[in-house]
Amino acid sequence: MTDRSLSDPDLHGTIRVVSSAVTHVGHVRATNEDSLLDVPPIFLVADGMGGHNAGEVASAIAVEEFEKLTIQENVTVEQLGDALRSAAVRIGELGGESTLGAGTTVAAVATMVLDGVGYWVVLNLGDSRVYRLSGEIFEQVSVDHSVVQELMDRGDLTAEQAKVHPYRHMVTRALGAGPESDPDYWLIPAETGDRMLICSDGLTGEVDDEAIERLLRSPADVRTVCEDLVTRALDGGGHDNVSVVVVEAVEVVGQPLAAESTAGGAITPAEDPEFEIDEDTLPRGLPEDGGAR
C-alpha cells in the first residue's frame, strides 16, 4: 500500500492518496501479460497482447515509460502523451519472432493540480477500464475501444449480447498494435474519499458492474478491496489475467471548480488546448441491468 503525505516536502500541493495493486495469471493462461504501476502520481494497468512473450514485453515497456514520471508530484496531459508515444516507439522497434505483433492496452489515472485544485487525469487506450466511485456516483469513466462497444454504440448489440459475442475481446485501438493509437483523456475534479479503479478486462469479463460497485463501497482498506475484486474474478472463471489498482483520495488540495459537468463530474478546461472532449468519450452511465458494457 502507498501512503504519501501532503506534509512531505516533495509532495506539497498535490493529492494525498492510499493505493494498492493486485494481479493474477488466472486459471487458464500460462503467463501473465499484464503489467501494473502503483506509484504516485501515476496508477496504470497495461494488458499485453501478441504471440509468445510479445504482450508481456509490450505492457512492461508501457509501465517503464510512465514510471519515469513518478519522480515528480504531479503530471500534465502533455507528459502523459509523451510517455505514451515513447512507449509506442519502443514497442514498434521490437525485433525478433517472439515479439512480432506486440501491443498493449493502457488505462491510467494520475493526479494533477490545476490553479490550486486537485484533479484526476484519466487516460485510456484499448479495453482496460477506469471506474470512479465518488459519493453516490459510480461510473465507468473510460470508454472501451472495442468492436463490441462500437456495435453497442450503434444500437446493434445489447449489453447481454456483448458478453458472449465472438469479437468481445477484439480491441480497435492499442499501443503498438495497428495504426490507431490515439488515447482518450478525461479531467475530473477530485474529492476526498474518491476511489478510482483501474483494471484489465480480466476483471470486467468475469465481474459485472453491480458487484464491482459493491466491492468498491466496502469499508475495507484498498488492499483488501483489490484482493476481493481479483478473488471475485477468479471465482467467476478466471479465464484471463486479472489486474486491478485501487486509488483512494485521503486529502485533496483546493476545491472543485464551480463548472458543472456531464455524467458525474468530468470537465475540460477551455483554456487547455490538449483537451477536446468528444461526446463518445464522456464517462458512461451504468446500464439498467448493471451488466458489462
GUMARNU-548185 format. One record per residue (C-alpha): x, y negated, z negated; residue number from 0. Coordinates in steps of 0.05 Angstrom, whole numbers, plus 32768, in hexadecimal, padded with zeros to 4 digits. Each point is the difference from the previous one (the first is absolute). Layout:
N
<pt east="X" north="Y" up="Z" k="NUM"/>
...
REM end
This chain:
293
<pt east="8000" north="8000" up="8000" k="0"/>
<pt east="8018" north="7FBA" up="8010" k="1"/>
<pt east="7FF4" north="7FC5" up="7FD1" k="2"/>
<pt east="8024" north="7FC0" up="8010" k="3"/>
<pt east="7FEF" north="7FC3" up="7FD7" k="4"/>
<pt east="7FF4" north="7FB8" up="8013" k="5"/>
<pt east="8032" north="7FEE" up="7FCA" k="6"/>
<pt east="8038" north="8021" up="8027" k="7"/>
<pt east="802A" north="7FC8" up="801F" k="8"/>
<pt east="7FFF" north="8020" up="8046" k="9"/>
<pt east="7FB4" north="8007" up="7FFF" k="10"/>
<pt east="7FE9" north="7FBB" up="7FEB" k="11"/>
<pt east="7FC4" north="7FEB" up="8027" k="12"/>
<pt east="7FE8" north="8043" up="801A" k="13"/>
<pt east="7FCD" north="8035" up="7FED" k="14"/>
<pt east="800F" north="802F" up="7FC6" k="15"/>
<pt east="7FEA" north="8047" up="8012" k="16"/>
<pt east="8002" north="8047" up="7FE8" k="17"/>
<pt east="8005" north="8034" up="8037" k="18"/>
<pt east="800B" north="804A" up="800C" k="19"/>
<pt east="8008" north="802F" up="803C" k="20"/>
<pt east="7FF5" north="804A" up="800A" k="21"/>
<pt east="800A" north="802B" up="803E" k="22"/>
<pt east="7FF4" north="804B" up="800D" k="23"/>
<pt east="800E" north="802C" up="803B" k="24"/>
<pt east="7FBA" north="801F" up="7FFB" k="25"/>
<pt east="7FEC" north="8049" up="8008" k="26"/>
<pt east="800B" north="8009" up="804B" k="27"/>
<pt east="803C" north="7FDA" up="801B" k="28"/>
<pt east="8047" north="8018" up="7FF6" k="29"/>
<pt east="801E" north="7FBB" up="7FF8" k="30"/>
<pt east="7FEB" north="7FBC" up="7FE6" k="31"/>
<pt east="8006" north="7FCB" up="8036" k="32"/>
<pt east="7FE3" north="7FC8" up="7FD4" k="33"/>
<pt east="802E" north="7FCB" up="7FE2" k="34"/>
<pt east="7FEF" north="7FD0" up="7FC8" k="35"/>
<pt east="8018" north="7FBD" up="7FE7" k="36"/>
<pt east="7FED" north="7FEA" up="7FB9" k="37"/>
<pt east="802E" north="7FC5" up="7FF2" k="38"/>
<pt east="7FE4" north="7FBA" up="7FF4" k="39"/>
<pt east="7FEF" north="7FD8" up="8027" k="40"/>
<pt east="7FF2" north="8037" up="8034" k="41"/>
<pt east="7FD6" north="803F" up="7FFA" k="42"/>
<pt east="7FFC" north="802C" up="803E" k="43"/>
<pt east="7FEB" north="8043" up="801C" k="44"/>
<pt east="801C" north="8019" up="8042" k="45"/>
<pt east="7FE3" north="803F" up="801E" k="46"/>
<pt east="8031" north="801D" up="8033" k="47"/>
<pt east="7FEF" north="8024" up="8040" k="48"/>
<pt east="8025" north="8026" up="8036" k="49"/>
<pt east="8021" north="8043" up="800B" k="50"/>
<pt east="8032" north="8021" up="7FD2" k="51"/>
<pt east="801A" north="7FCC" up="7FCE" k="52"/>
<pt east="7FEE" north="7FC5" up="802B" k="53"/>
<pt east="7FC8" north="7FE7" up="7FD3" k="54"/>
<pt east="8029" north="8006" up="7FC1" k="55"/>
<pt east="8038" north="7FD7" up="801F" k="56"/>
<pt east="7FD1" north="7FCB" up="801C" k="57"/>
<pt east="7FDB" north="7FF6" up="7FBE" k="58"/>
<pt east="8041" north="7FFC" up="7FDA" k="59"/>
<pt east="801A" north="7FCA" up="802F" k="60"/>
<pt east="7FC1" north="7FD7" up="7FF5" k="61"/>
<pt east="800B" north="8003" up="7FB5" k="62"/>
<pt east="8049" north="7FEE" up="8006" k="63"/>
<pt east="7FF1" north="7FC1" up="8028" k="64"/>
<pt east="7FCA" north="7FE7" up="7FD1" k="65"/>
<pt east="802A" north="8012" up="7FC3" k="66"/>
<pt east="8032" north="7FCB" up="8015" k="67"/>
<pt east="7FCC" north="7FCB" up="7FED" k="68"/>
<pt east="7FF9" north="8019" up="7FB8" k="69"/>
<pt east="803C" north="7FD7" up="7FE8" k="70"/>
<pt east="7FD3" north="7FC3" up="8000" k="71"/>
<pt east="7FC3" north="7FEE" up="7FD7" k="72"/>
<pt east="7FCF" north="7FF4" up="8038" k="73"/>
<pt east="7FFB" north="800C" up="804B" k="74"/>
<pt east="7FE5" north="7FDB" up="803C" k="75"/>
<pt east="7FD8" north="801B" up="803A" k="76"/>
<pt east="803A" north="7FF0" up="802E" k="77"/>
<pt east="802F" north="802A" up="7FD6" k="78"/>
<pt east="7FD0" north="803B" up="8002" k="79"/>
<pt east="7FFB" north="7FFA" up="804B" k="80"/>
<pt east="804C" north="7FFE" up="8006" k="81"/>
<pt east="8006" north="803F" up="7FD6" k="82"/>
<pt east="7FCD" north="8023" up="802B" k="83"/>
<pt east="8024" north="7FEC" up="8040" k="84"/>
<pt east="8043" north="8016" up="7FE5" k="85"/>
<pt east="7FE3" north="8043" up="7FEE" k="86"/>
<pt east="7FE2" north="8007" up="8045" k="87"/>
<pt east="8043" north="7FF3" up="8021" k="88"/>
<pt east="8023" north="8033" up="7FD4" k="89"/>
<pt east="7FCB" north="8035" up="800D" k="90"/>
<pt east="8004" north="7FF2" up="804A" k="91"/>
<pt east="804A" north="800B" up="8000" k="92"/>
<pt east="7FFB" north="8045" up="7FE1" k="93"/>
<pt east="8021" north="8034" up="802C" k="94"/>
<pt east="7FFF" north="804B" up="8002" k="95"/>
<pt east="7FCB" north="8034" up="800C" k="96"/>
<pt east="7FED" north="8002" up="7FB6" k="97"/>
<pt east="7FE9" north="7FB8" up="7FFF" k="98"/>
<pt east="7FDD" north="7FFA" up="8043" k="99"/>
<pt east="7FBC" north="7FE1" up="7FF8" k="100"/>
<pt east="8010" north="7FE5" up="7FBB" k="101"/>
<pt east="7FCD" north="7FCF" up="7FE4" k="102"/>
<pt east="7FDE" north="7FEC" up="7FC0" k="103"/>
<pt east="7FC4" north="7FDB" up="7FE4" k="104"/>
<pt east="800E" north="7FC7" up="7FD0" k="105"/>
<pt east="7FD0" north="7FE6" up="7FCB" k="106"/>
<pt east="801B" north="7FCD" up="7FCF" k="107"/>
<pt east="7FED" north="7FCF" up="7FCA" k="108"/>
<pt east="802F" north="7FC8" up="7FEB" k="109"/>
<pt east="7FFB" north="7FC5" up="7FD0" k="110"/>
<pt east="8007" north="7FB9" up="8017" k="111"/>
<pt east="7FF8" north="7FBC" up="7FDF" k="112"/>
<pt east="7FE3" north="7FC9" up="802C" k="113"/>
<pt east="7FF8" north="7FBA" up="7FE4" k="114"/>
<pt east="8007" north="801C" up="7FBA" k="115"/>
<pt east="7FCA" north="8035" up="8009" k="116"/>
<pt east="800C" north="804B" up="8000" k="117"/>
<pt east="7FE9" north="8029" up="803B" k="118"/>
<pt east="8002" north="8047" up="8019" k="119"/>
<pt east="801A" north="8007" up="8046" k="120"/>
<pt east="7FE7" north="803F" up="8023" k="121"/>
<pt east="801F" north="801E" up="803E" k="122"/>
<pt east="7FE7" north="803B" up="8027" k="123"/>
<pt east="8015" north="8027" up="803D" k="124"/>
<pt east="7FDF" north="8044" up="800C" k="125"/>
<pt east="7FCF" north="8026" up="7FD5" k="126"/>
<pt east="801F" north="7FFC" up="7FBC" k="127"/>
<pt east="7FD5" north="7FD3" up="7FD6" k="128"/>
<pt east="7FFD" north="7FC9" up="7FCC" k="129"/>
<pt east="7FC6" north="7FFB" up="7FCF" k="130"/>
<pt east="7FF1" north="7FC8" up="7FCF" k="131"/>
<pt east="7FDB" north="8003" up="7FBE" k="132"/>
<pt east="7FF1" north="7FBC" up="7FE3" k="133"/>
<pt east="7FC9" north="7FFA" up="7FCC" k="134"/>
<pt east="7FC1" north="8019" up="8020" k="135"/>
<pt east="8020" north="8001" up="8045" k="136"/>
<pt east="801A" north="8040" up="801E" k="137"/>
<pt east="8014" north="7FFD" up="8049" k="138"/>
<pt east="802C" north="801E" up="8035" k="139"/>
<pt east="802B" north="7FC4" up="8014" k="140"/>
<pt east="8025" north="8020" up="803A" k="141"/>
<pt east="7FDF" north="8016" up="8041" k="142"/>
<pt east="8016" north="8043" up="801C" k="143"/>
<pt east="8024" north="7FFF" up="8043" k="144"/>
<pt east="7FE2" north="8042" up="8017" k="145"/>
<pt east="7FD6" north="801E" up="8037" k="146"/>
<pt east="7FC6" north="8010" up="7FD1" k="147"/>
<pt east="8000" north="7FB9" up="7FE3" k="148"/>
<pt east="7FF9" north="7FE4" up="8046" k="149"/>
<pt east="7FC7" north="8030" up="800F" k="150"/>
<pt east="7FDE" north="7FED" up="7FBE" k="151"/>
<pt east="8008" north="7FB6" up="800F" k="152"/>
<pt east="7FDD" north="800A" up="8043" k="153"/>
<pt east="7FC8" north="8026" up="7FDE" k="154"/>
<pt east="8012" north="8041" up="8024" k="155"/>
<pt east="8011" north="8026" up="7FC0" k="156"/>
<pt east="7FE5" north="8003" up="7FB9" k="157"/>
<pt east="802B" north="8004" up="7FC1" k="158"/>
<pt east="7FEA" north="8048" up="7FF7" k="159"/>
<pt east="8012" north="8012" up="8047" k="160"/>
<pt east="8043" north="7FDF" up="7FF9" k="161"/>
<pt east="8014" north="802F" up="7FC8" k="162"/>
<pt east="7FFF" north="803C" up="8030" k="163"/>
<pt east="8010" north="7FDF" up="8042" k="164"/>
<pt east="8039" north="8024" up="8025" k="165"/>
<pt east="8024" north="7FBD" up="8009" k="166"/>
<pt east="7FF9" north="7FEA" up="7FB7" k="167"/>
<pt east="804B" north="8001" up="7FF6" k="168"/>
<pt east="8012" north="7FDC" up="8041" k="169"/>
<pt east="801A" north="7FB9" up="7FF3" k="170"/>
<pt east="7FFE" north="7FC9" up="8033" k="171"/>
<pt east="8039" north="7FD7" up="7FE2" k="172"/>
<pt east="803E" north="8017" up="7FDC" k="173"/>
<pt east="8047" north="7FE8" up="7FF4" k="174"/>
<pt east="802F" north="801D" up="8033" k="175"/>
<pt east="7FCB" north="802B" up="8023" k="176"/>
<pt east="7FE1" north="7FE2" up="803F" k="177"/>
<pt east="8000" north="7FB9" up="801A" k="178"/>
<pt east="7FCF" north="7FE3" up="7FCE" k="179"/>
<pt east="8020" north="7FEF" up="7FBD" k="180"/>
<pt east="7FE0" north="7FBE" up="7FEB" k="181"/>
<pt east="7FE9" north="8003" up="7FB8" k="182"/>
<pt east="7FC4" north="7FDF" up="7FDF" k="183"/>
<pt east="800B" north="7FD0" up="7FC5" k="184"/>
<pt east="7FD3" north="7FE7" up="7FC9" k="185"/>
<pt east="800B" north="7FCC" up="7FCA" k="186"/>
<pt east="7FD6" north="800A" up="7FC2" k="187"/>
<pt east="7FFF" north="7FD6" up="7FC0" k="188"/>
<pt east="8018" north="802C" up="7FC6" k="189"/>
<pt east="7FDB" north="8003" up="7FBE" k="190"/>
<pt east="8016" north="801D" up="7FBE" k="191"/>
<pt east="7FE7" north="8048" up="7FFB" k="192"/>
<pt east="8000" north="800C" up="804B" k="193"/>
<pt east="8014" north="8046" up="8015" k="194"/>
<pt east="801C" north="800B" up="8046" k="195"/>
<pt east="8005" north="8047" up="801D" k="196"/>
<pt east="802E" north="8010" up="803A" k="197"/>
<pt east="7FF8" north="8048" up="801A" k="198"/>
<pt east="800C" north="802F" up="803A" k="199"/>
<pt east="7FC7" north="8023" up="8023" k="200"/>
<pt east="8012" north="803E" up="7FD8" k="201"/>
<pt east="7FD6" north="7FDF" up="7FC9" k="202"/>
<pt east="7FC7" north="7FE3" up="8029" k="203"/>
<pt east="7FF9" north="8040" up="8029" k="204"/>
<pt east="7FEF" north="8026" up="7FC0" k="205"/>
<pt east="7FE1" north="7FCD" up="7FD1" k="206"/>
<pt east="7FC6" north="7FD3" up="8010" k="207"/>
<pt east="7FFC" north="7FB6" up="7FEE" k="208"/>
<pt east="7FCF" north="800B" up="7FC7" k="209"/>
<pt east="8031" north="802E" up="7FDC" k="210"/>
<pt east="803B" north="7FD1" up="800F" k="211"/>
<pt east="7FDA" north="7FC6" up="7FE1" k="212"/>
<pt east="7FEE" north="8029" up="7FC3" k="213"/>
<pt east="8048" north="8014" up="7FF4" k="214"/>
<pt east="801A" north="7FB9" up="800B" k="215"/>
<pt east="7FCD" north="7FE6" up="7FCD" k="216"/>
<pt east="801B" north="8031" up="7FCC" k="217"/>
<pt east="801C" north="7FDE" up="7FC2" k="218"/>
<pt east="803D" north="802D" up="8007" k="219"/>
<pt east="8044" north="7FE2" up="8011" k="220"/>
<pt east="8016" north="7FFB" up="8048" k="221"/>
<pt east="802D" north="803E" up="7FFB" k="222"/>
<pt east="7FC6" north="802B" up="7FEA" k="223"/>
<pt east="7FD3" north="7FE2" up="8035" k="224"/>
<pt east="8034" north="8012" up="8036" k="225"/>
<pt east="8006" north="8047" up="7FE6" k="226"/>
<pt east="7FB4" north="8008" up="7FFD" k="227"/>
<pt east="7FF8" north="7FE8" up="8047" k="228"/>
<pt east="8034" north="8030" up="801A" k="229"/>
<pt east="7FE3" north="8039" up="7FD7" k="230"/>
<pt east="7FBB" north="7FF2" up="801D" k="231"/>
<pt east="801C" north="8003" up="8047" k="232"/>
<pt east="8023" north="8042" up="7FF2" k="233"/>
<pt east="7FC1" north="801C" up="7FE2" k="234"/>
<pt east="7FDC" north="7FEB" up="803F" k="235"/>
<pt east="802D" north="802A" up="802B" k="236"/>
<pt east="8043" north="7FDB" up="8003" k="237"/>
<pt east="8004" north="800A" up="804B" k="238"/>
<pt east="8032" north="7FC8" up="8009" k="239"/>
<pt east="8036" north="7FDC" up="7FDA" k="240"/>
<pt east="7FDE" north="7FD2" up="7FCE" k="241"/>
<pt east="801F" north="7FC0" up="7FE6" k="242"/>
<pt east="7FE5" north="7FC8" up="7FD4" k="243"/>
<pt east="8019" north="7FC0" up="7FE1" k="244"/>
<pt east="7FD6" north="7FDA" up="7FCE" k="245"/>
<pt east="8011" north="7FB8" up="7FED" k="246"/>
<pt east="7FDC" north="7FDA" up="7FC8" k="247"/>
<pt east="8006" north="7FB6" up="7FF5" k="248"/>
<pt east="8010" north="7FF2" up="7FB7" k="249"/>
<pt east="800A" north="7FB5" up="8007" k="250"/>
<pt east="7FF5" north="7FD3" up="803C" k="251"/>
<pt east="801E" north="7FBB" up="8009" k="252"/>
<pt east="7FCF" north="7FC8" up="8011" k="253"/>
<pt east="7FB7" north="8007" up="8012" k="254"/>
<pt east="7FDF" north="8017" up="8042" k="255"/>
<pt east="7FF3" north="7FC8" up="8031" k="256"/>
<pt east="7FB9" north="7FE6" up="8004" k="257"/>
<pt east="7FF7" north="8019" up="8047" k="258"/>
<pt east="7FCE" north="8039" up="8003" k="259"/>
<pt east="800E" north="803D" up="802A" k="260"/>
<pt east="7FDA" north="8035" up="8025" k="261"/>
<pt east="7FFD" north="8048" up="7FE9" k="262"/>
<pt east="8018" north="7FF7" up="7FB9" k="263"/>
<pt east="8038" north="7FCE" up="7FFF" k="264"/>
<pt east="8030" north="8002" up="803B" k="265"/>
<pt east="8011" north="7FBA" up="801A" k="266"/>
<pt east="8030" north="7FE3" up="8032" k="267"/>
<pt east="8022" north="7FBE" up="7FF4" k="268"/>
<pt east="7FF2" north="7FD6" up="803E" k="269"/>
<pt east="8043" north="7FDE" up="7FF9" k="270"/>
<pt east="8026" north="8042" up="8009" k="271"/>
<pt east="8006" north="8011" up="804A" k="272"/>
<pt east="8014" north="8047" up="7FEE" k="273"/>
<pt east="7FB9" north="800F" up="7FEC" k="274"/>
<pt east="7FCB" north="8008" up="8035" k="275"/>
<pt east="7FC9" north="802C" up="7FE5" k="276"/>
<pt east="7FD6" north="8025" up="8031" k="277"/>
<pt east="7FBA" north="8019" up="7FEF" k="278"/>
<pt east="8019" north="8047" up="800B" k="279"/>
<pt east="8034" north="7FF8" up="7FC9" k="280"/>
<pt east="7FD4" north="7FE8" up="7FC8" k="281"/>
<pt east="7FFD" north="802D" up="7FC2" k="282"/>
<pt east="7FCD" north="8037" up="8009" k="283"/>
<pt east="7FC3" north="8008" up="7FD3" k="284"/>
<pt east="7FF0" north="8045" up="7FE7" k="285"/>
<pt east="7FD1" north="802A" up="802B" k="286"/>
<pt east="7FBD" north="800F" up="7FE1" k="287"/>
<pt east="8011" north="8049" up="7FF6" k="288"/>
<pt east="8042" north="7FEE" up="7FDE" k="289"/>
<pt east="8024" north="802D" up="8030" k="290"/>
<pt east="8040" north="7FF9" up="8027" k="291"/>
<pt east="8000" north="7FCE" up="8039" k="292"/>
REM end
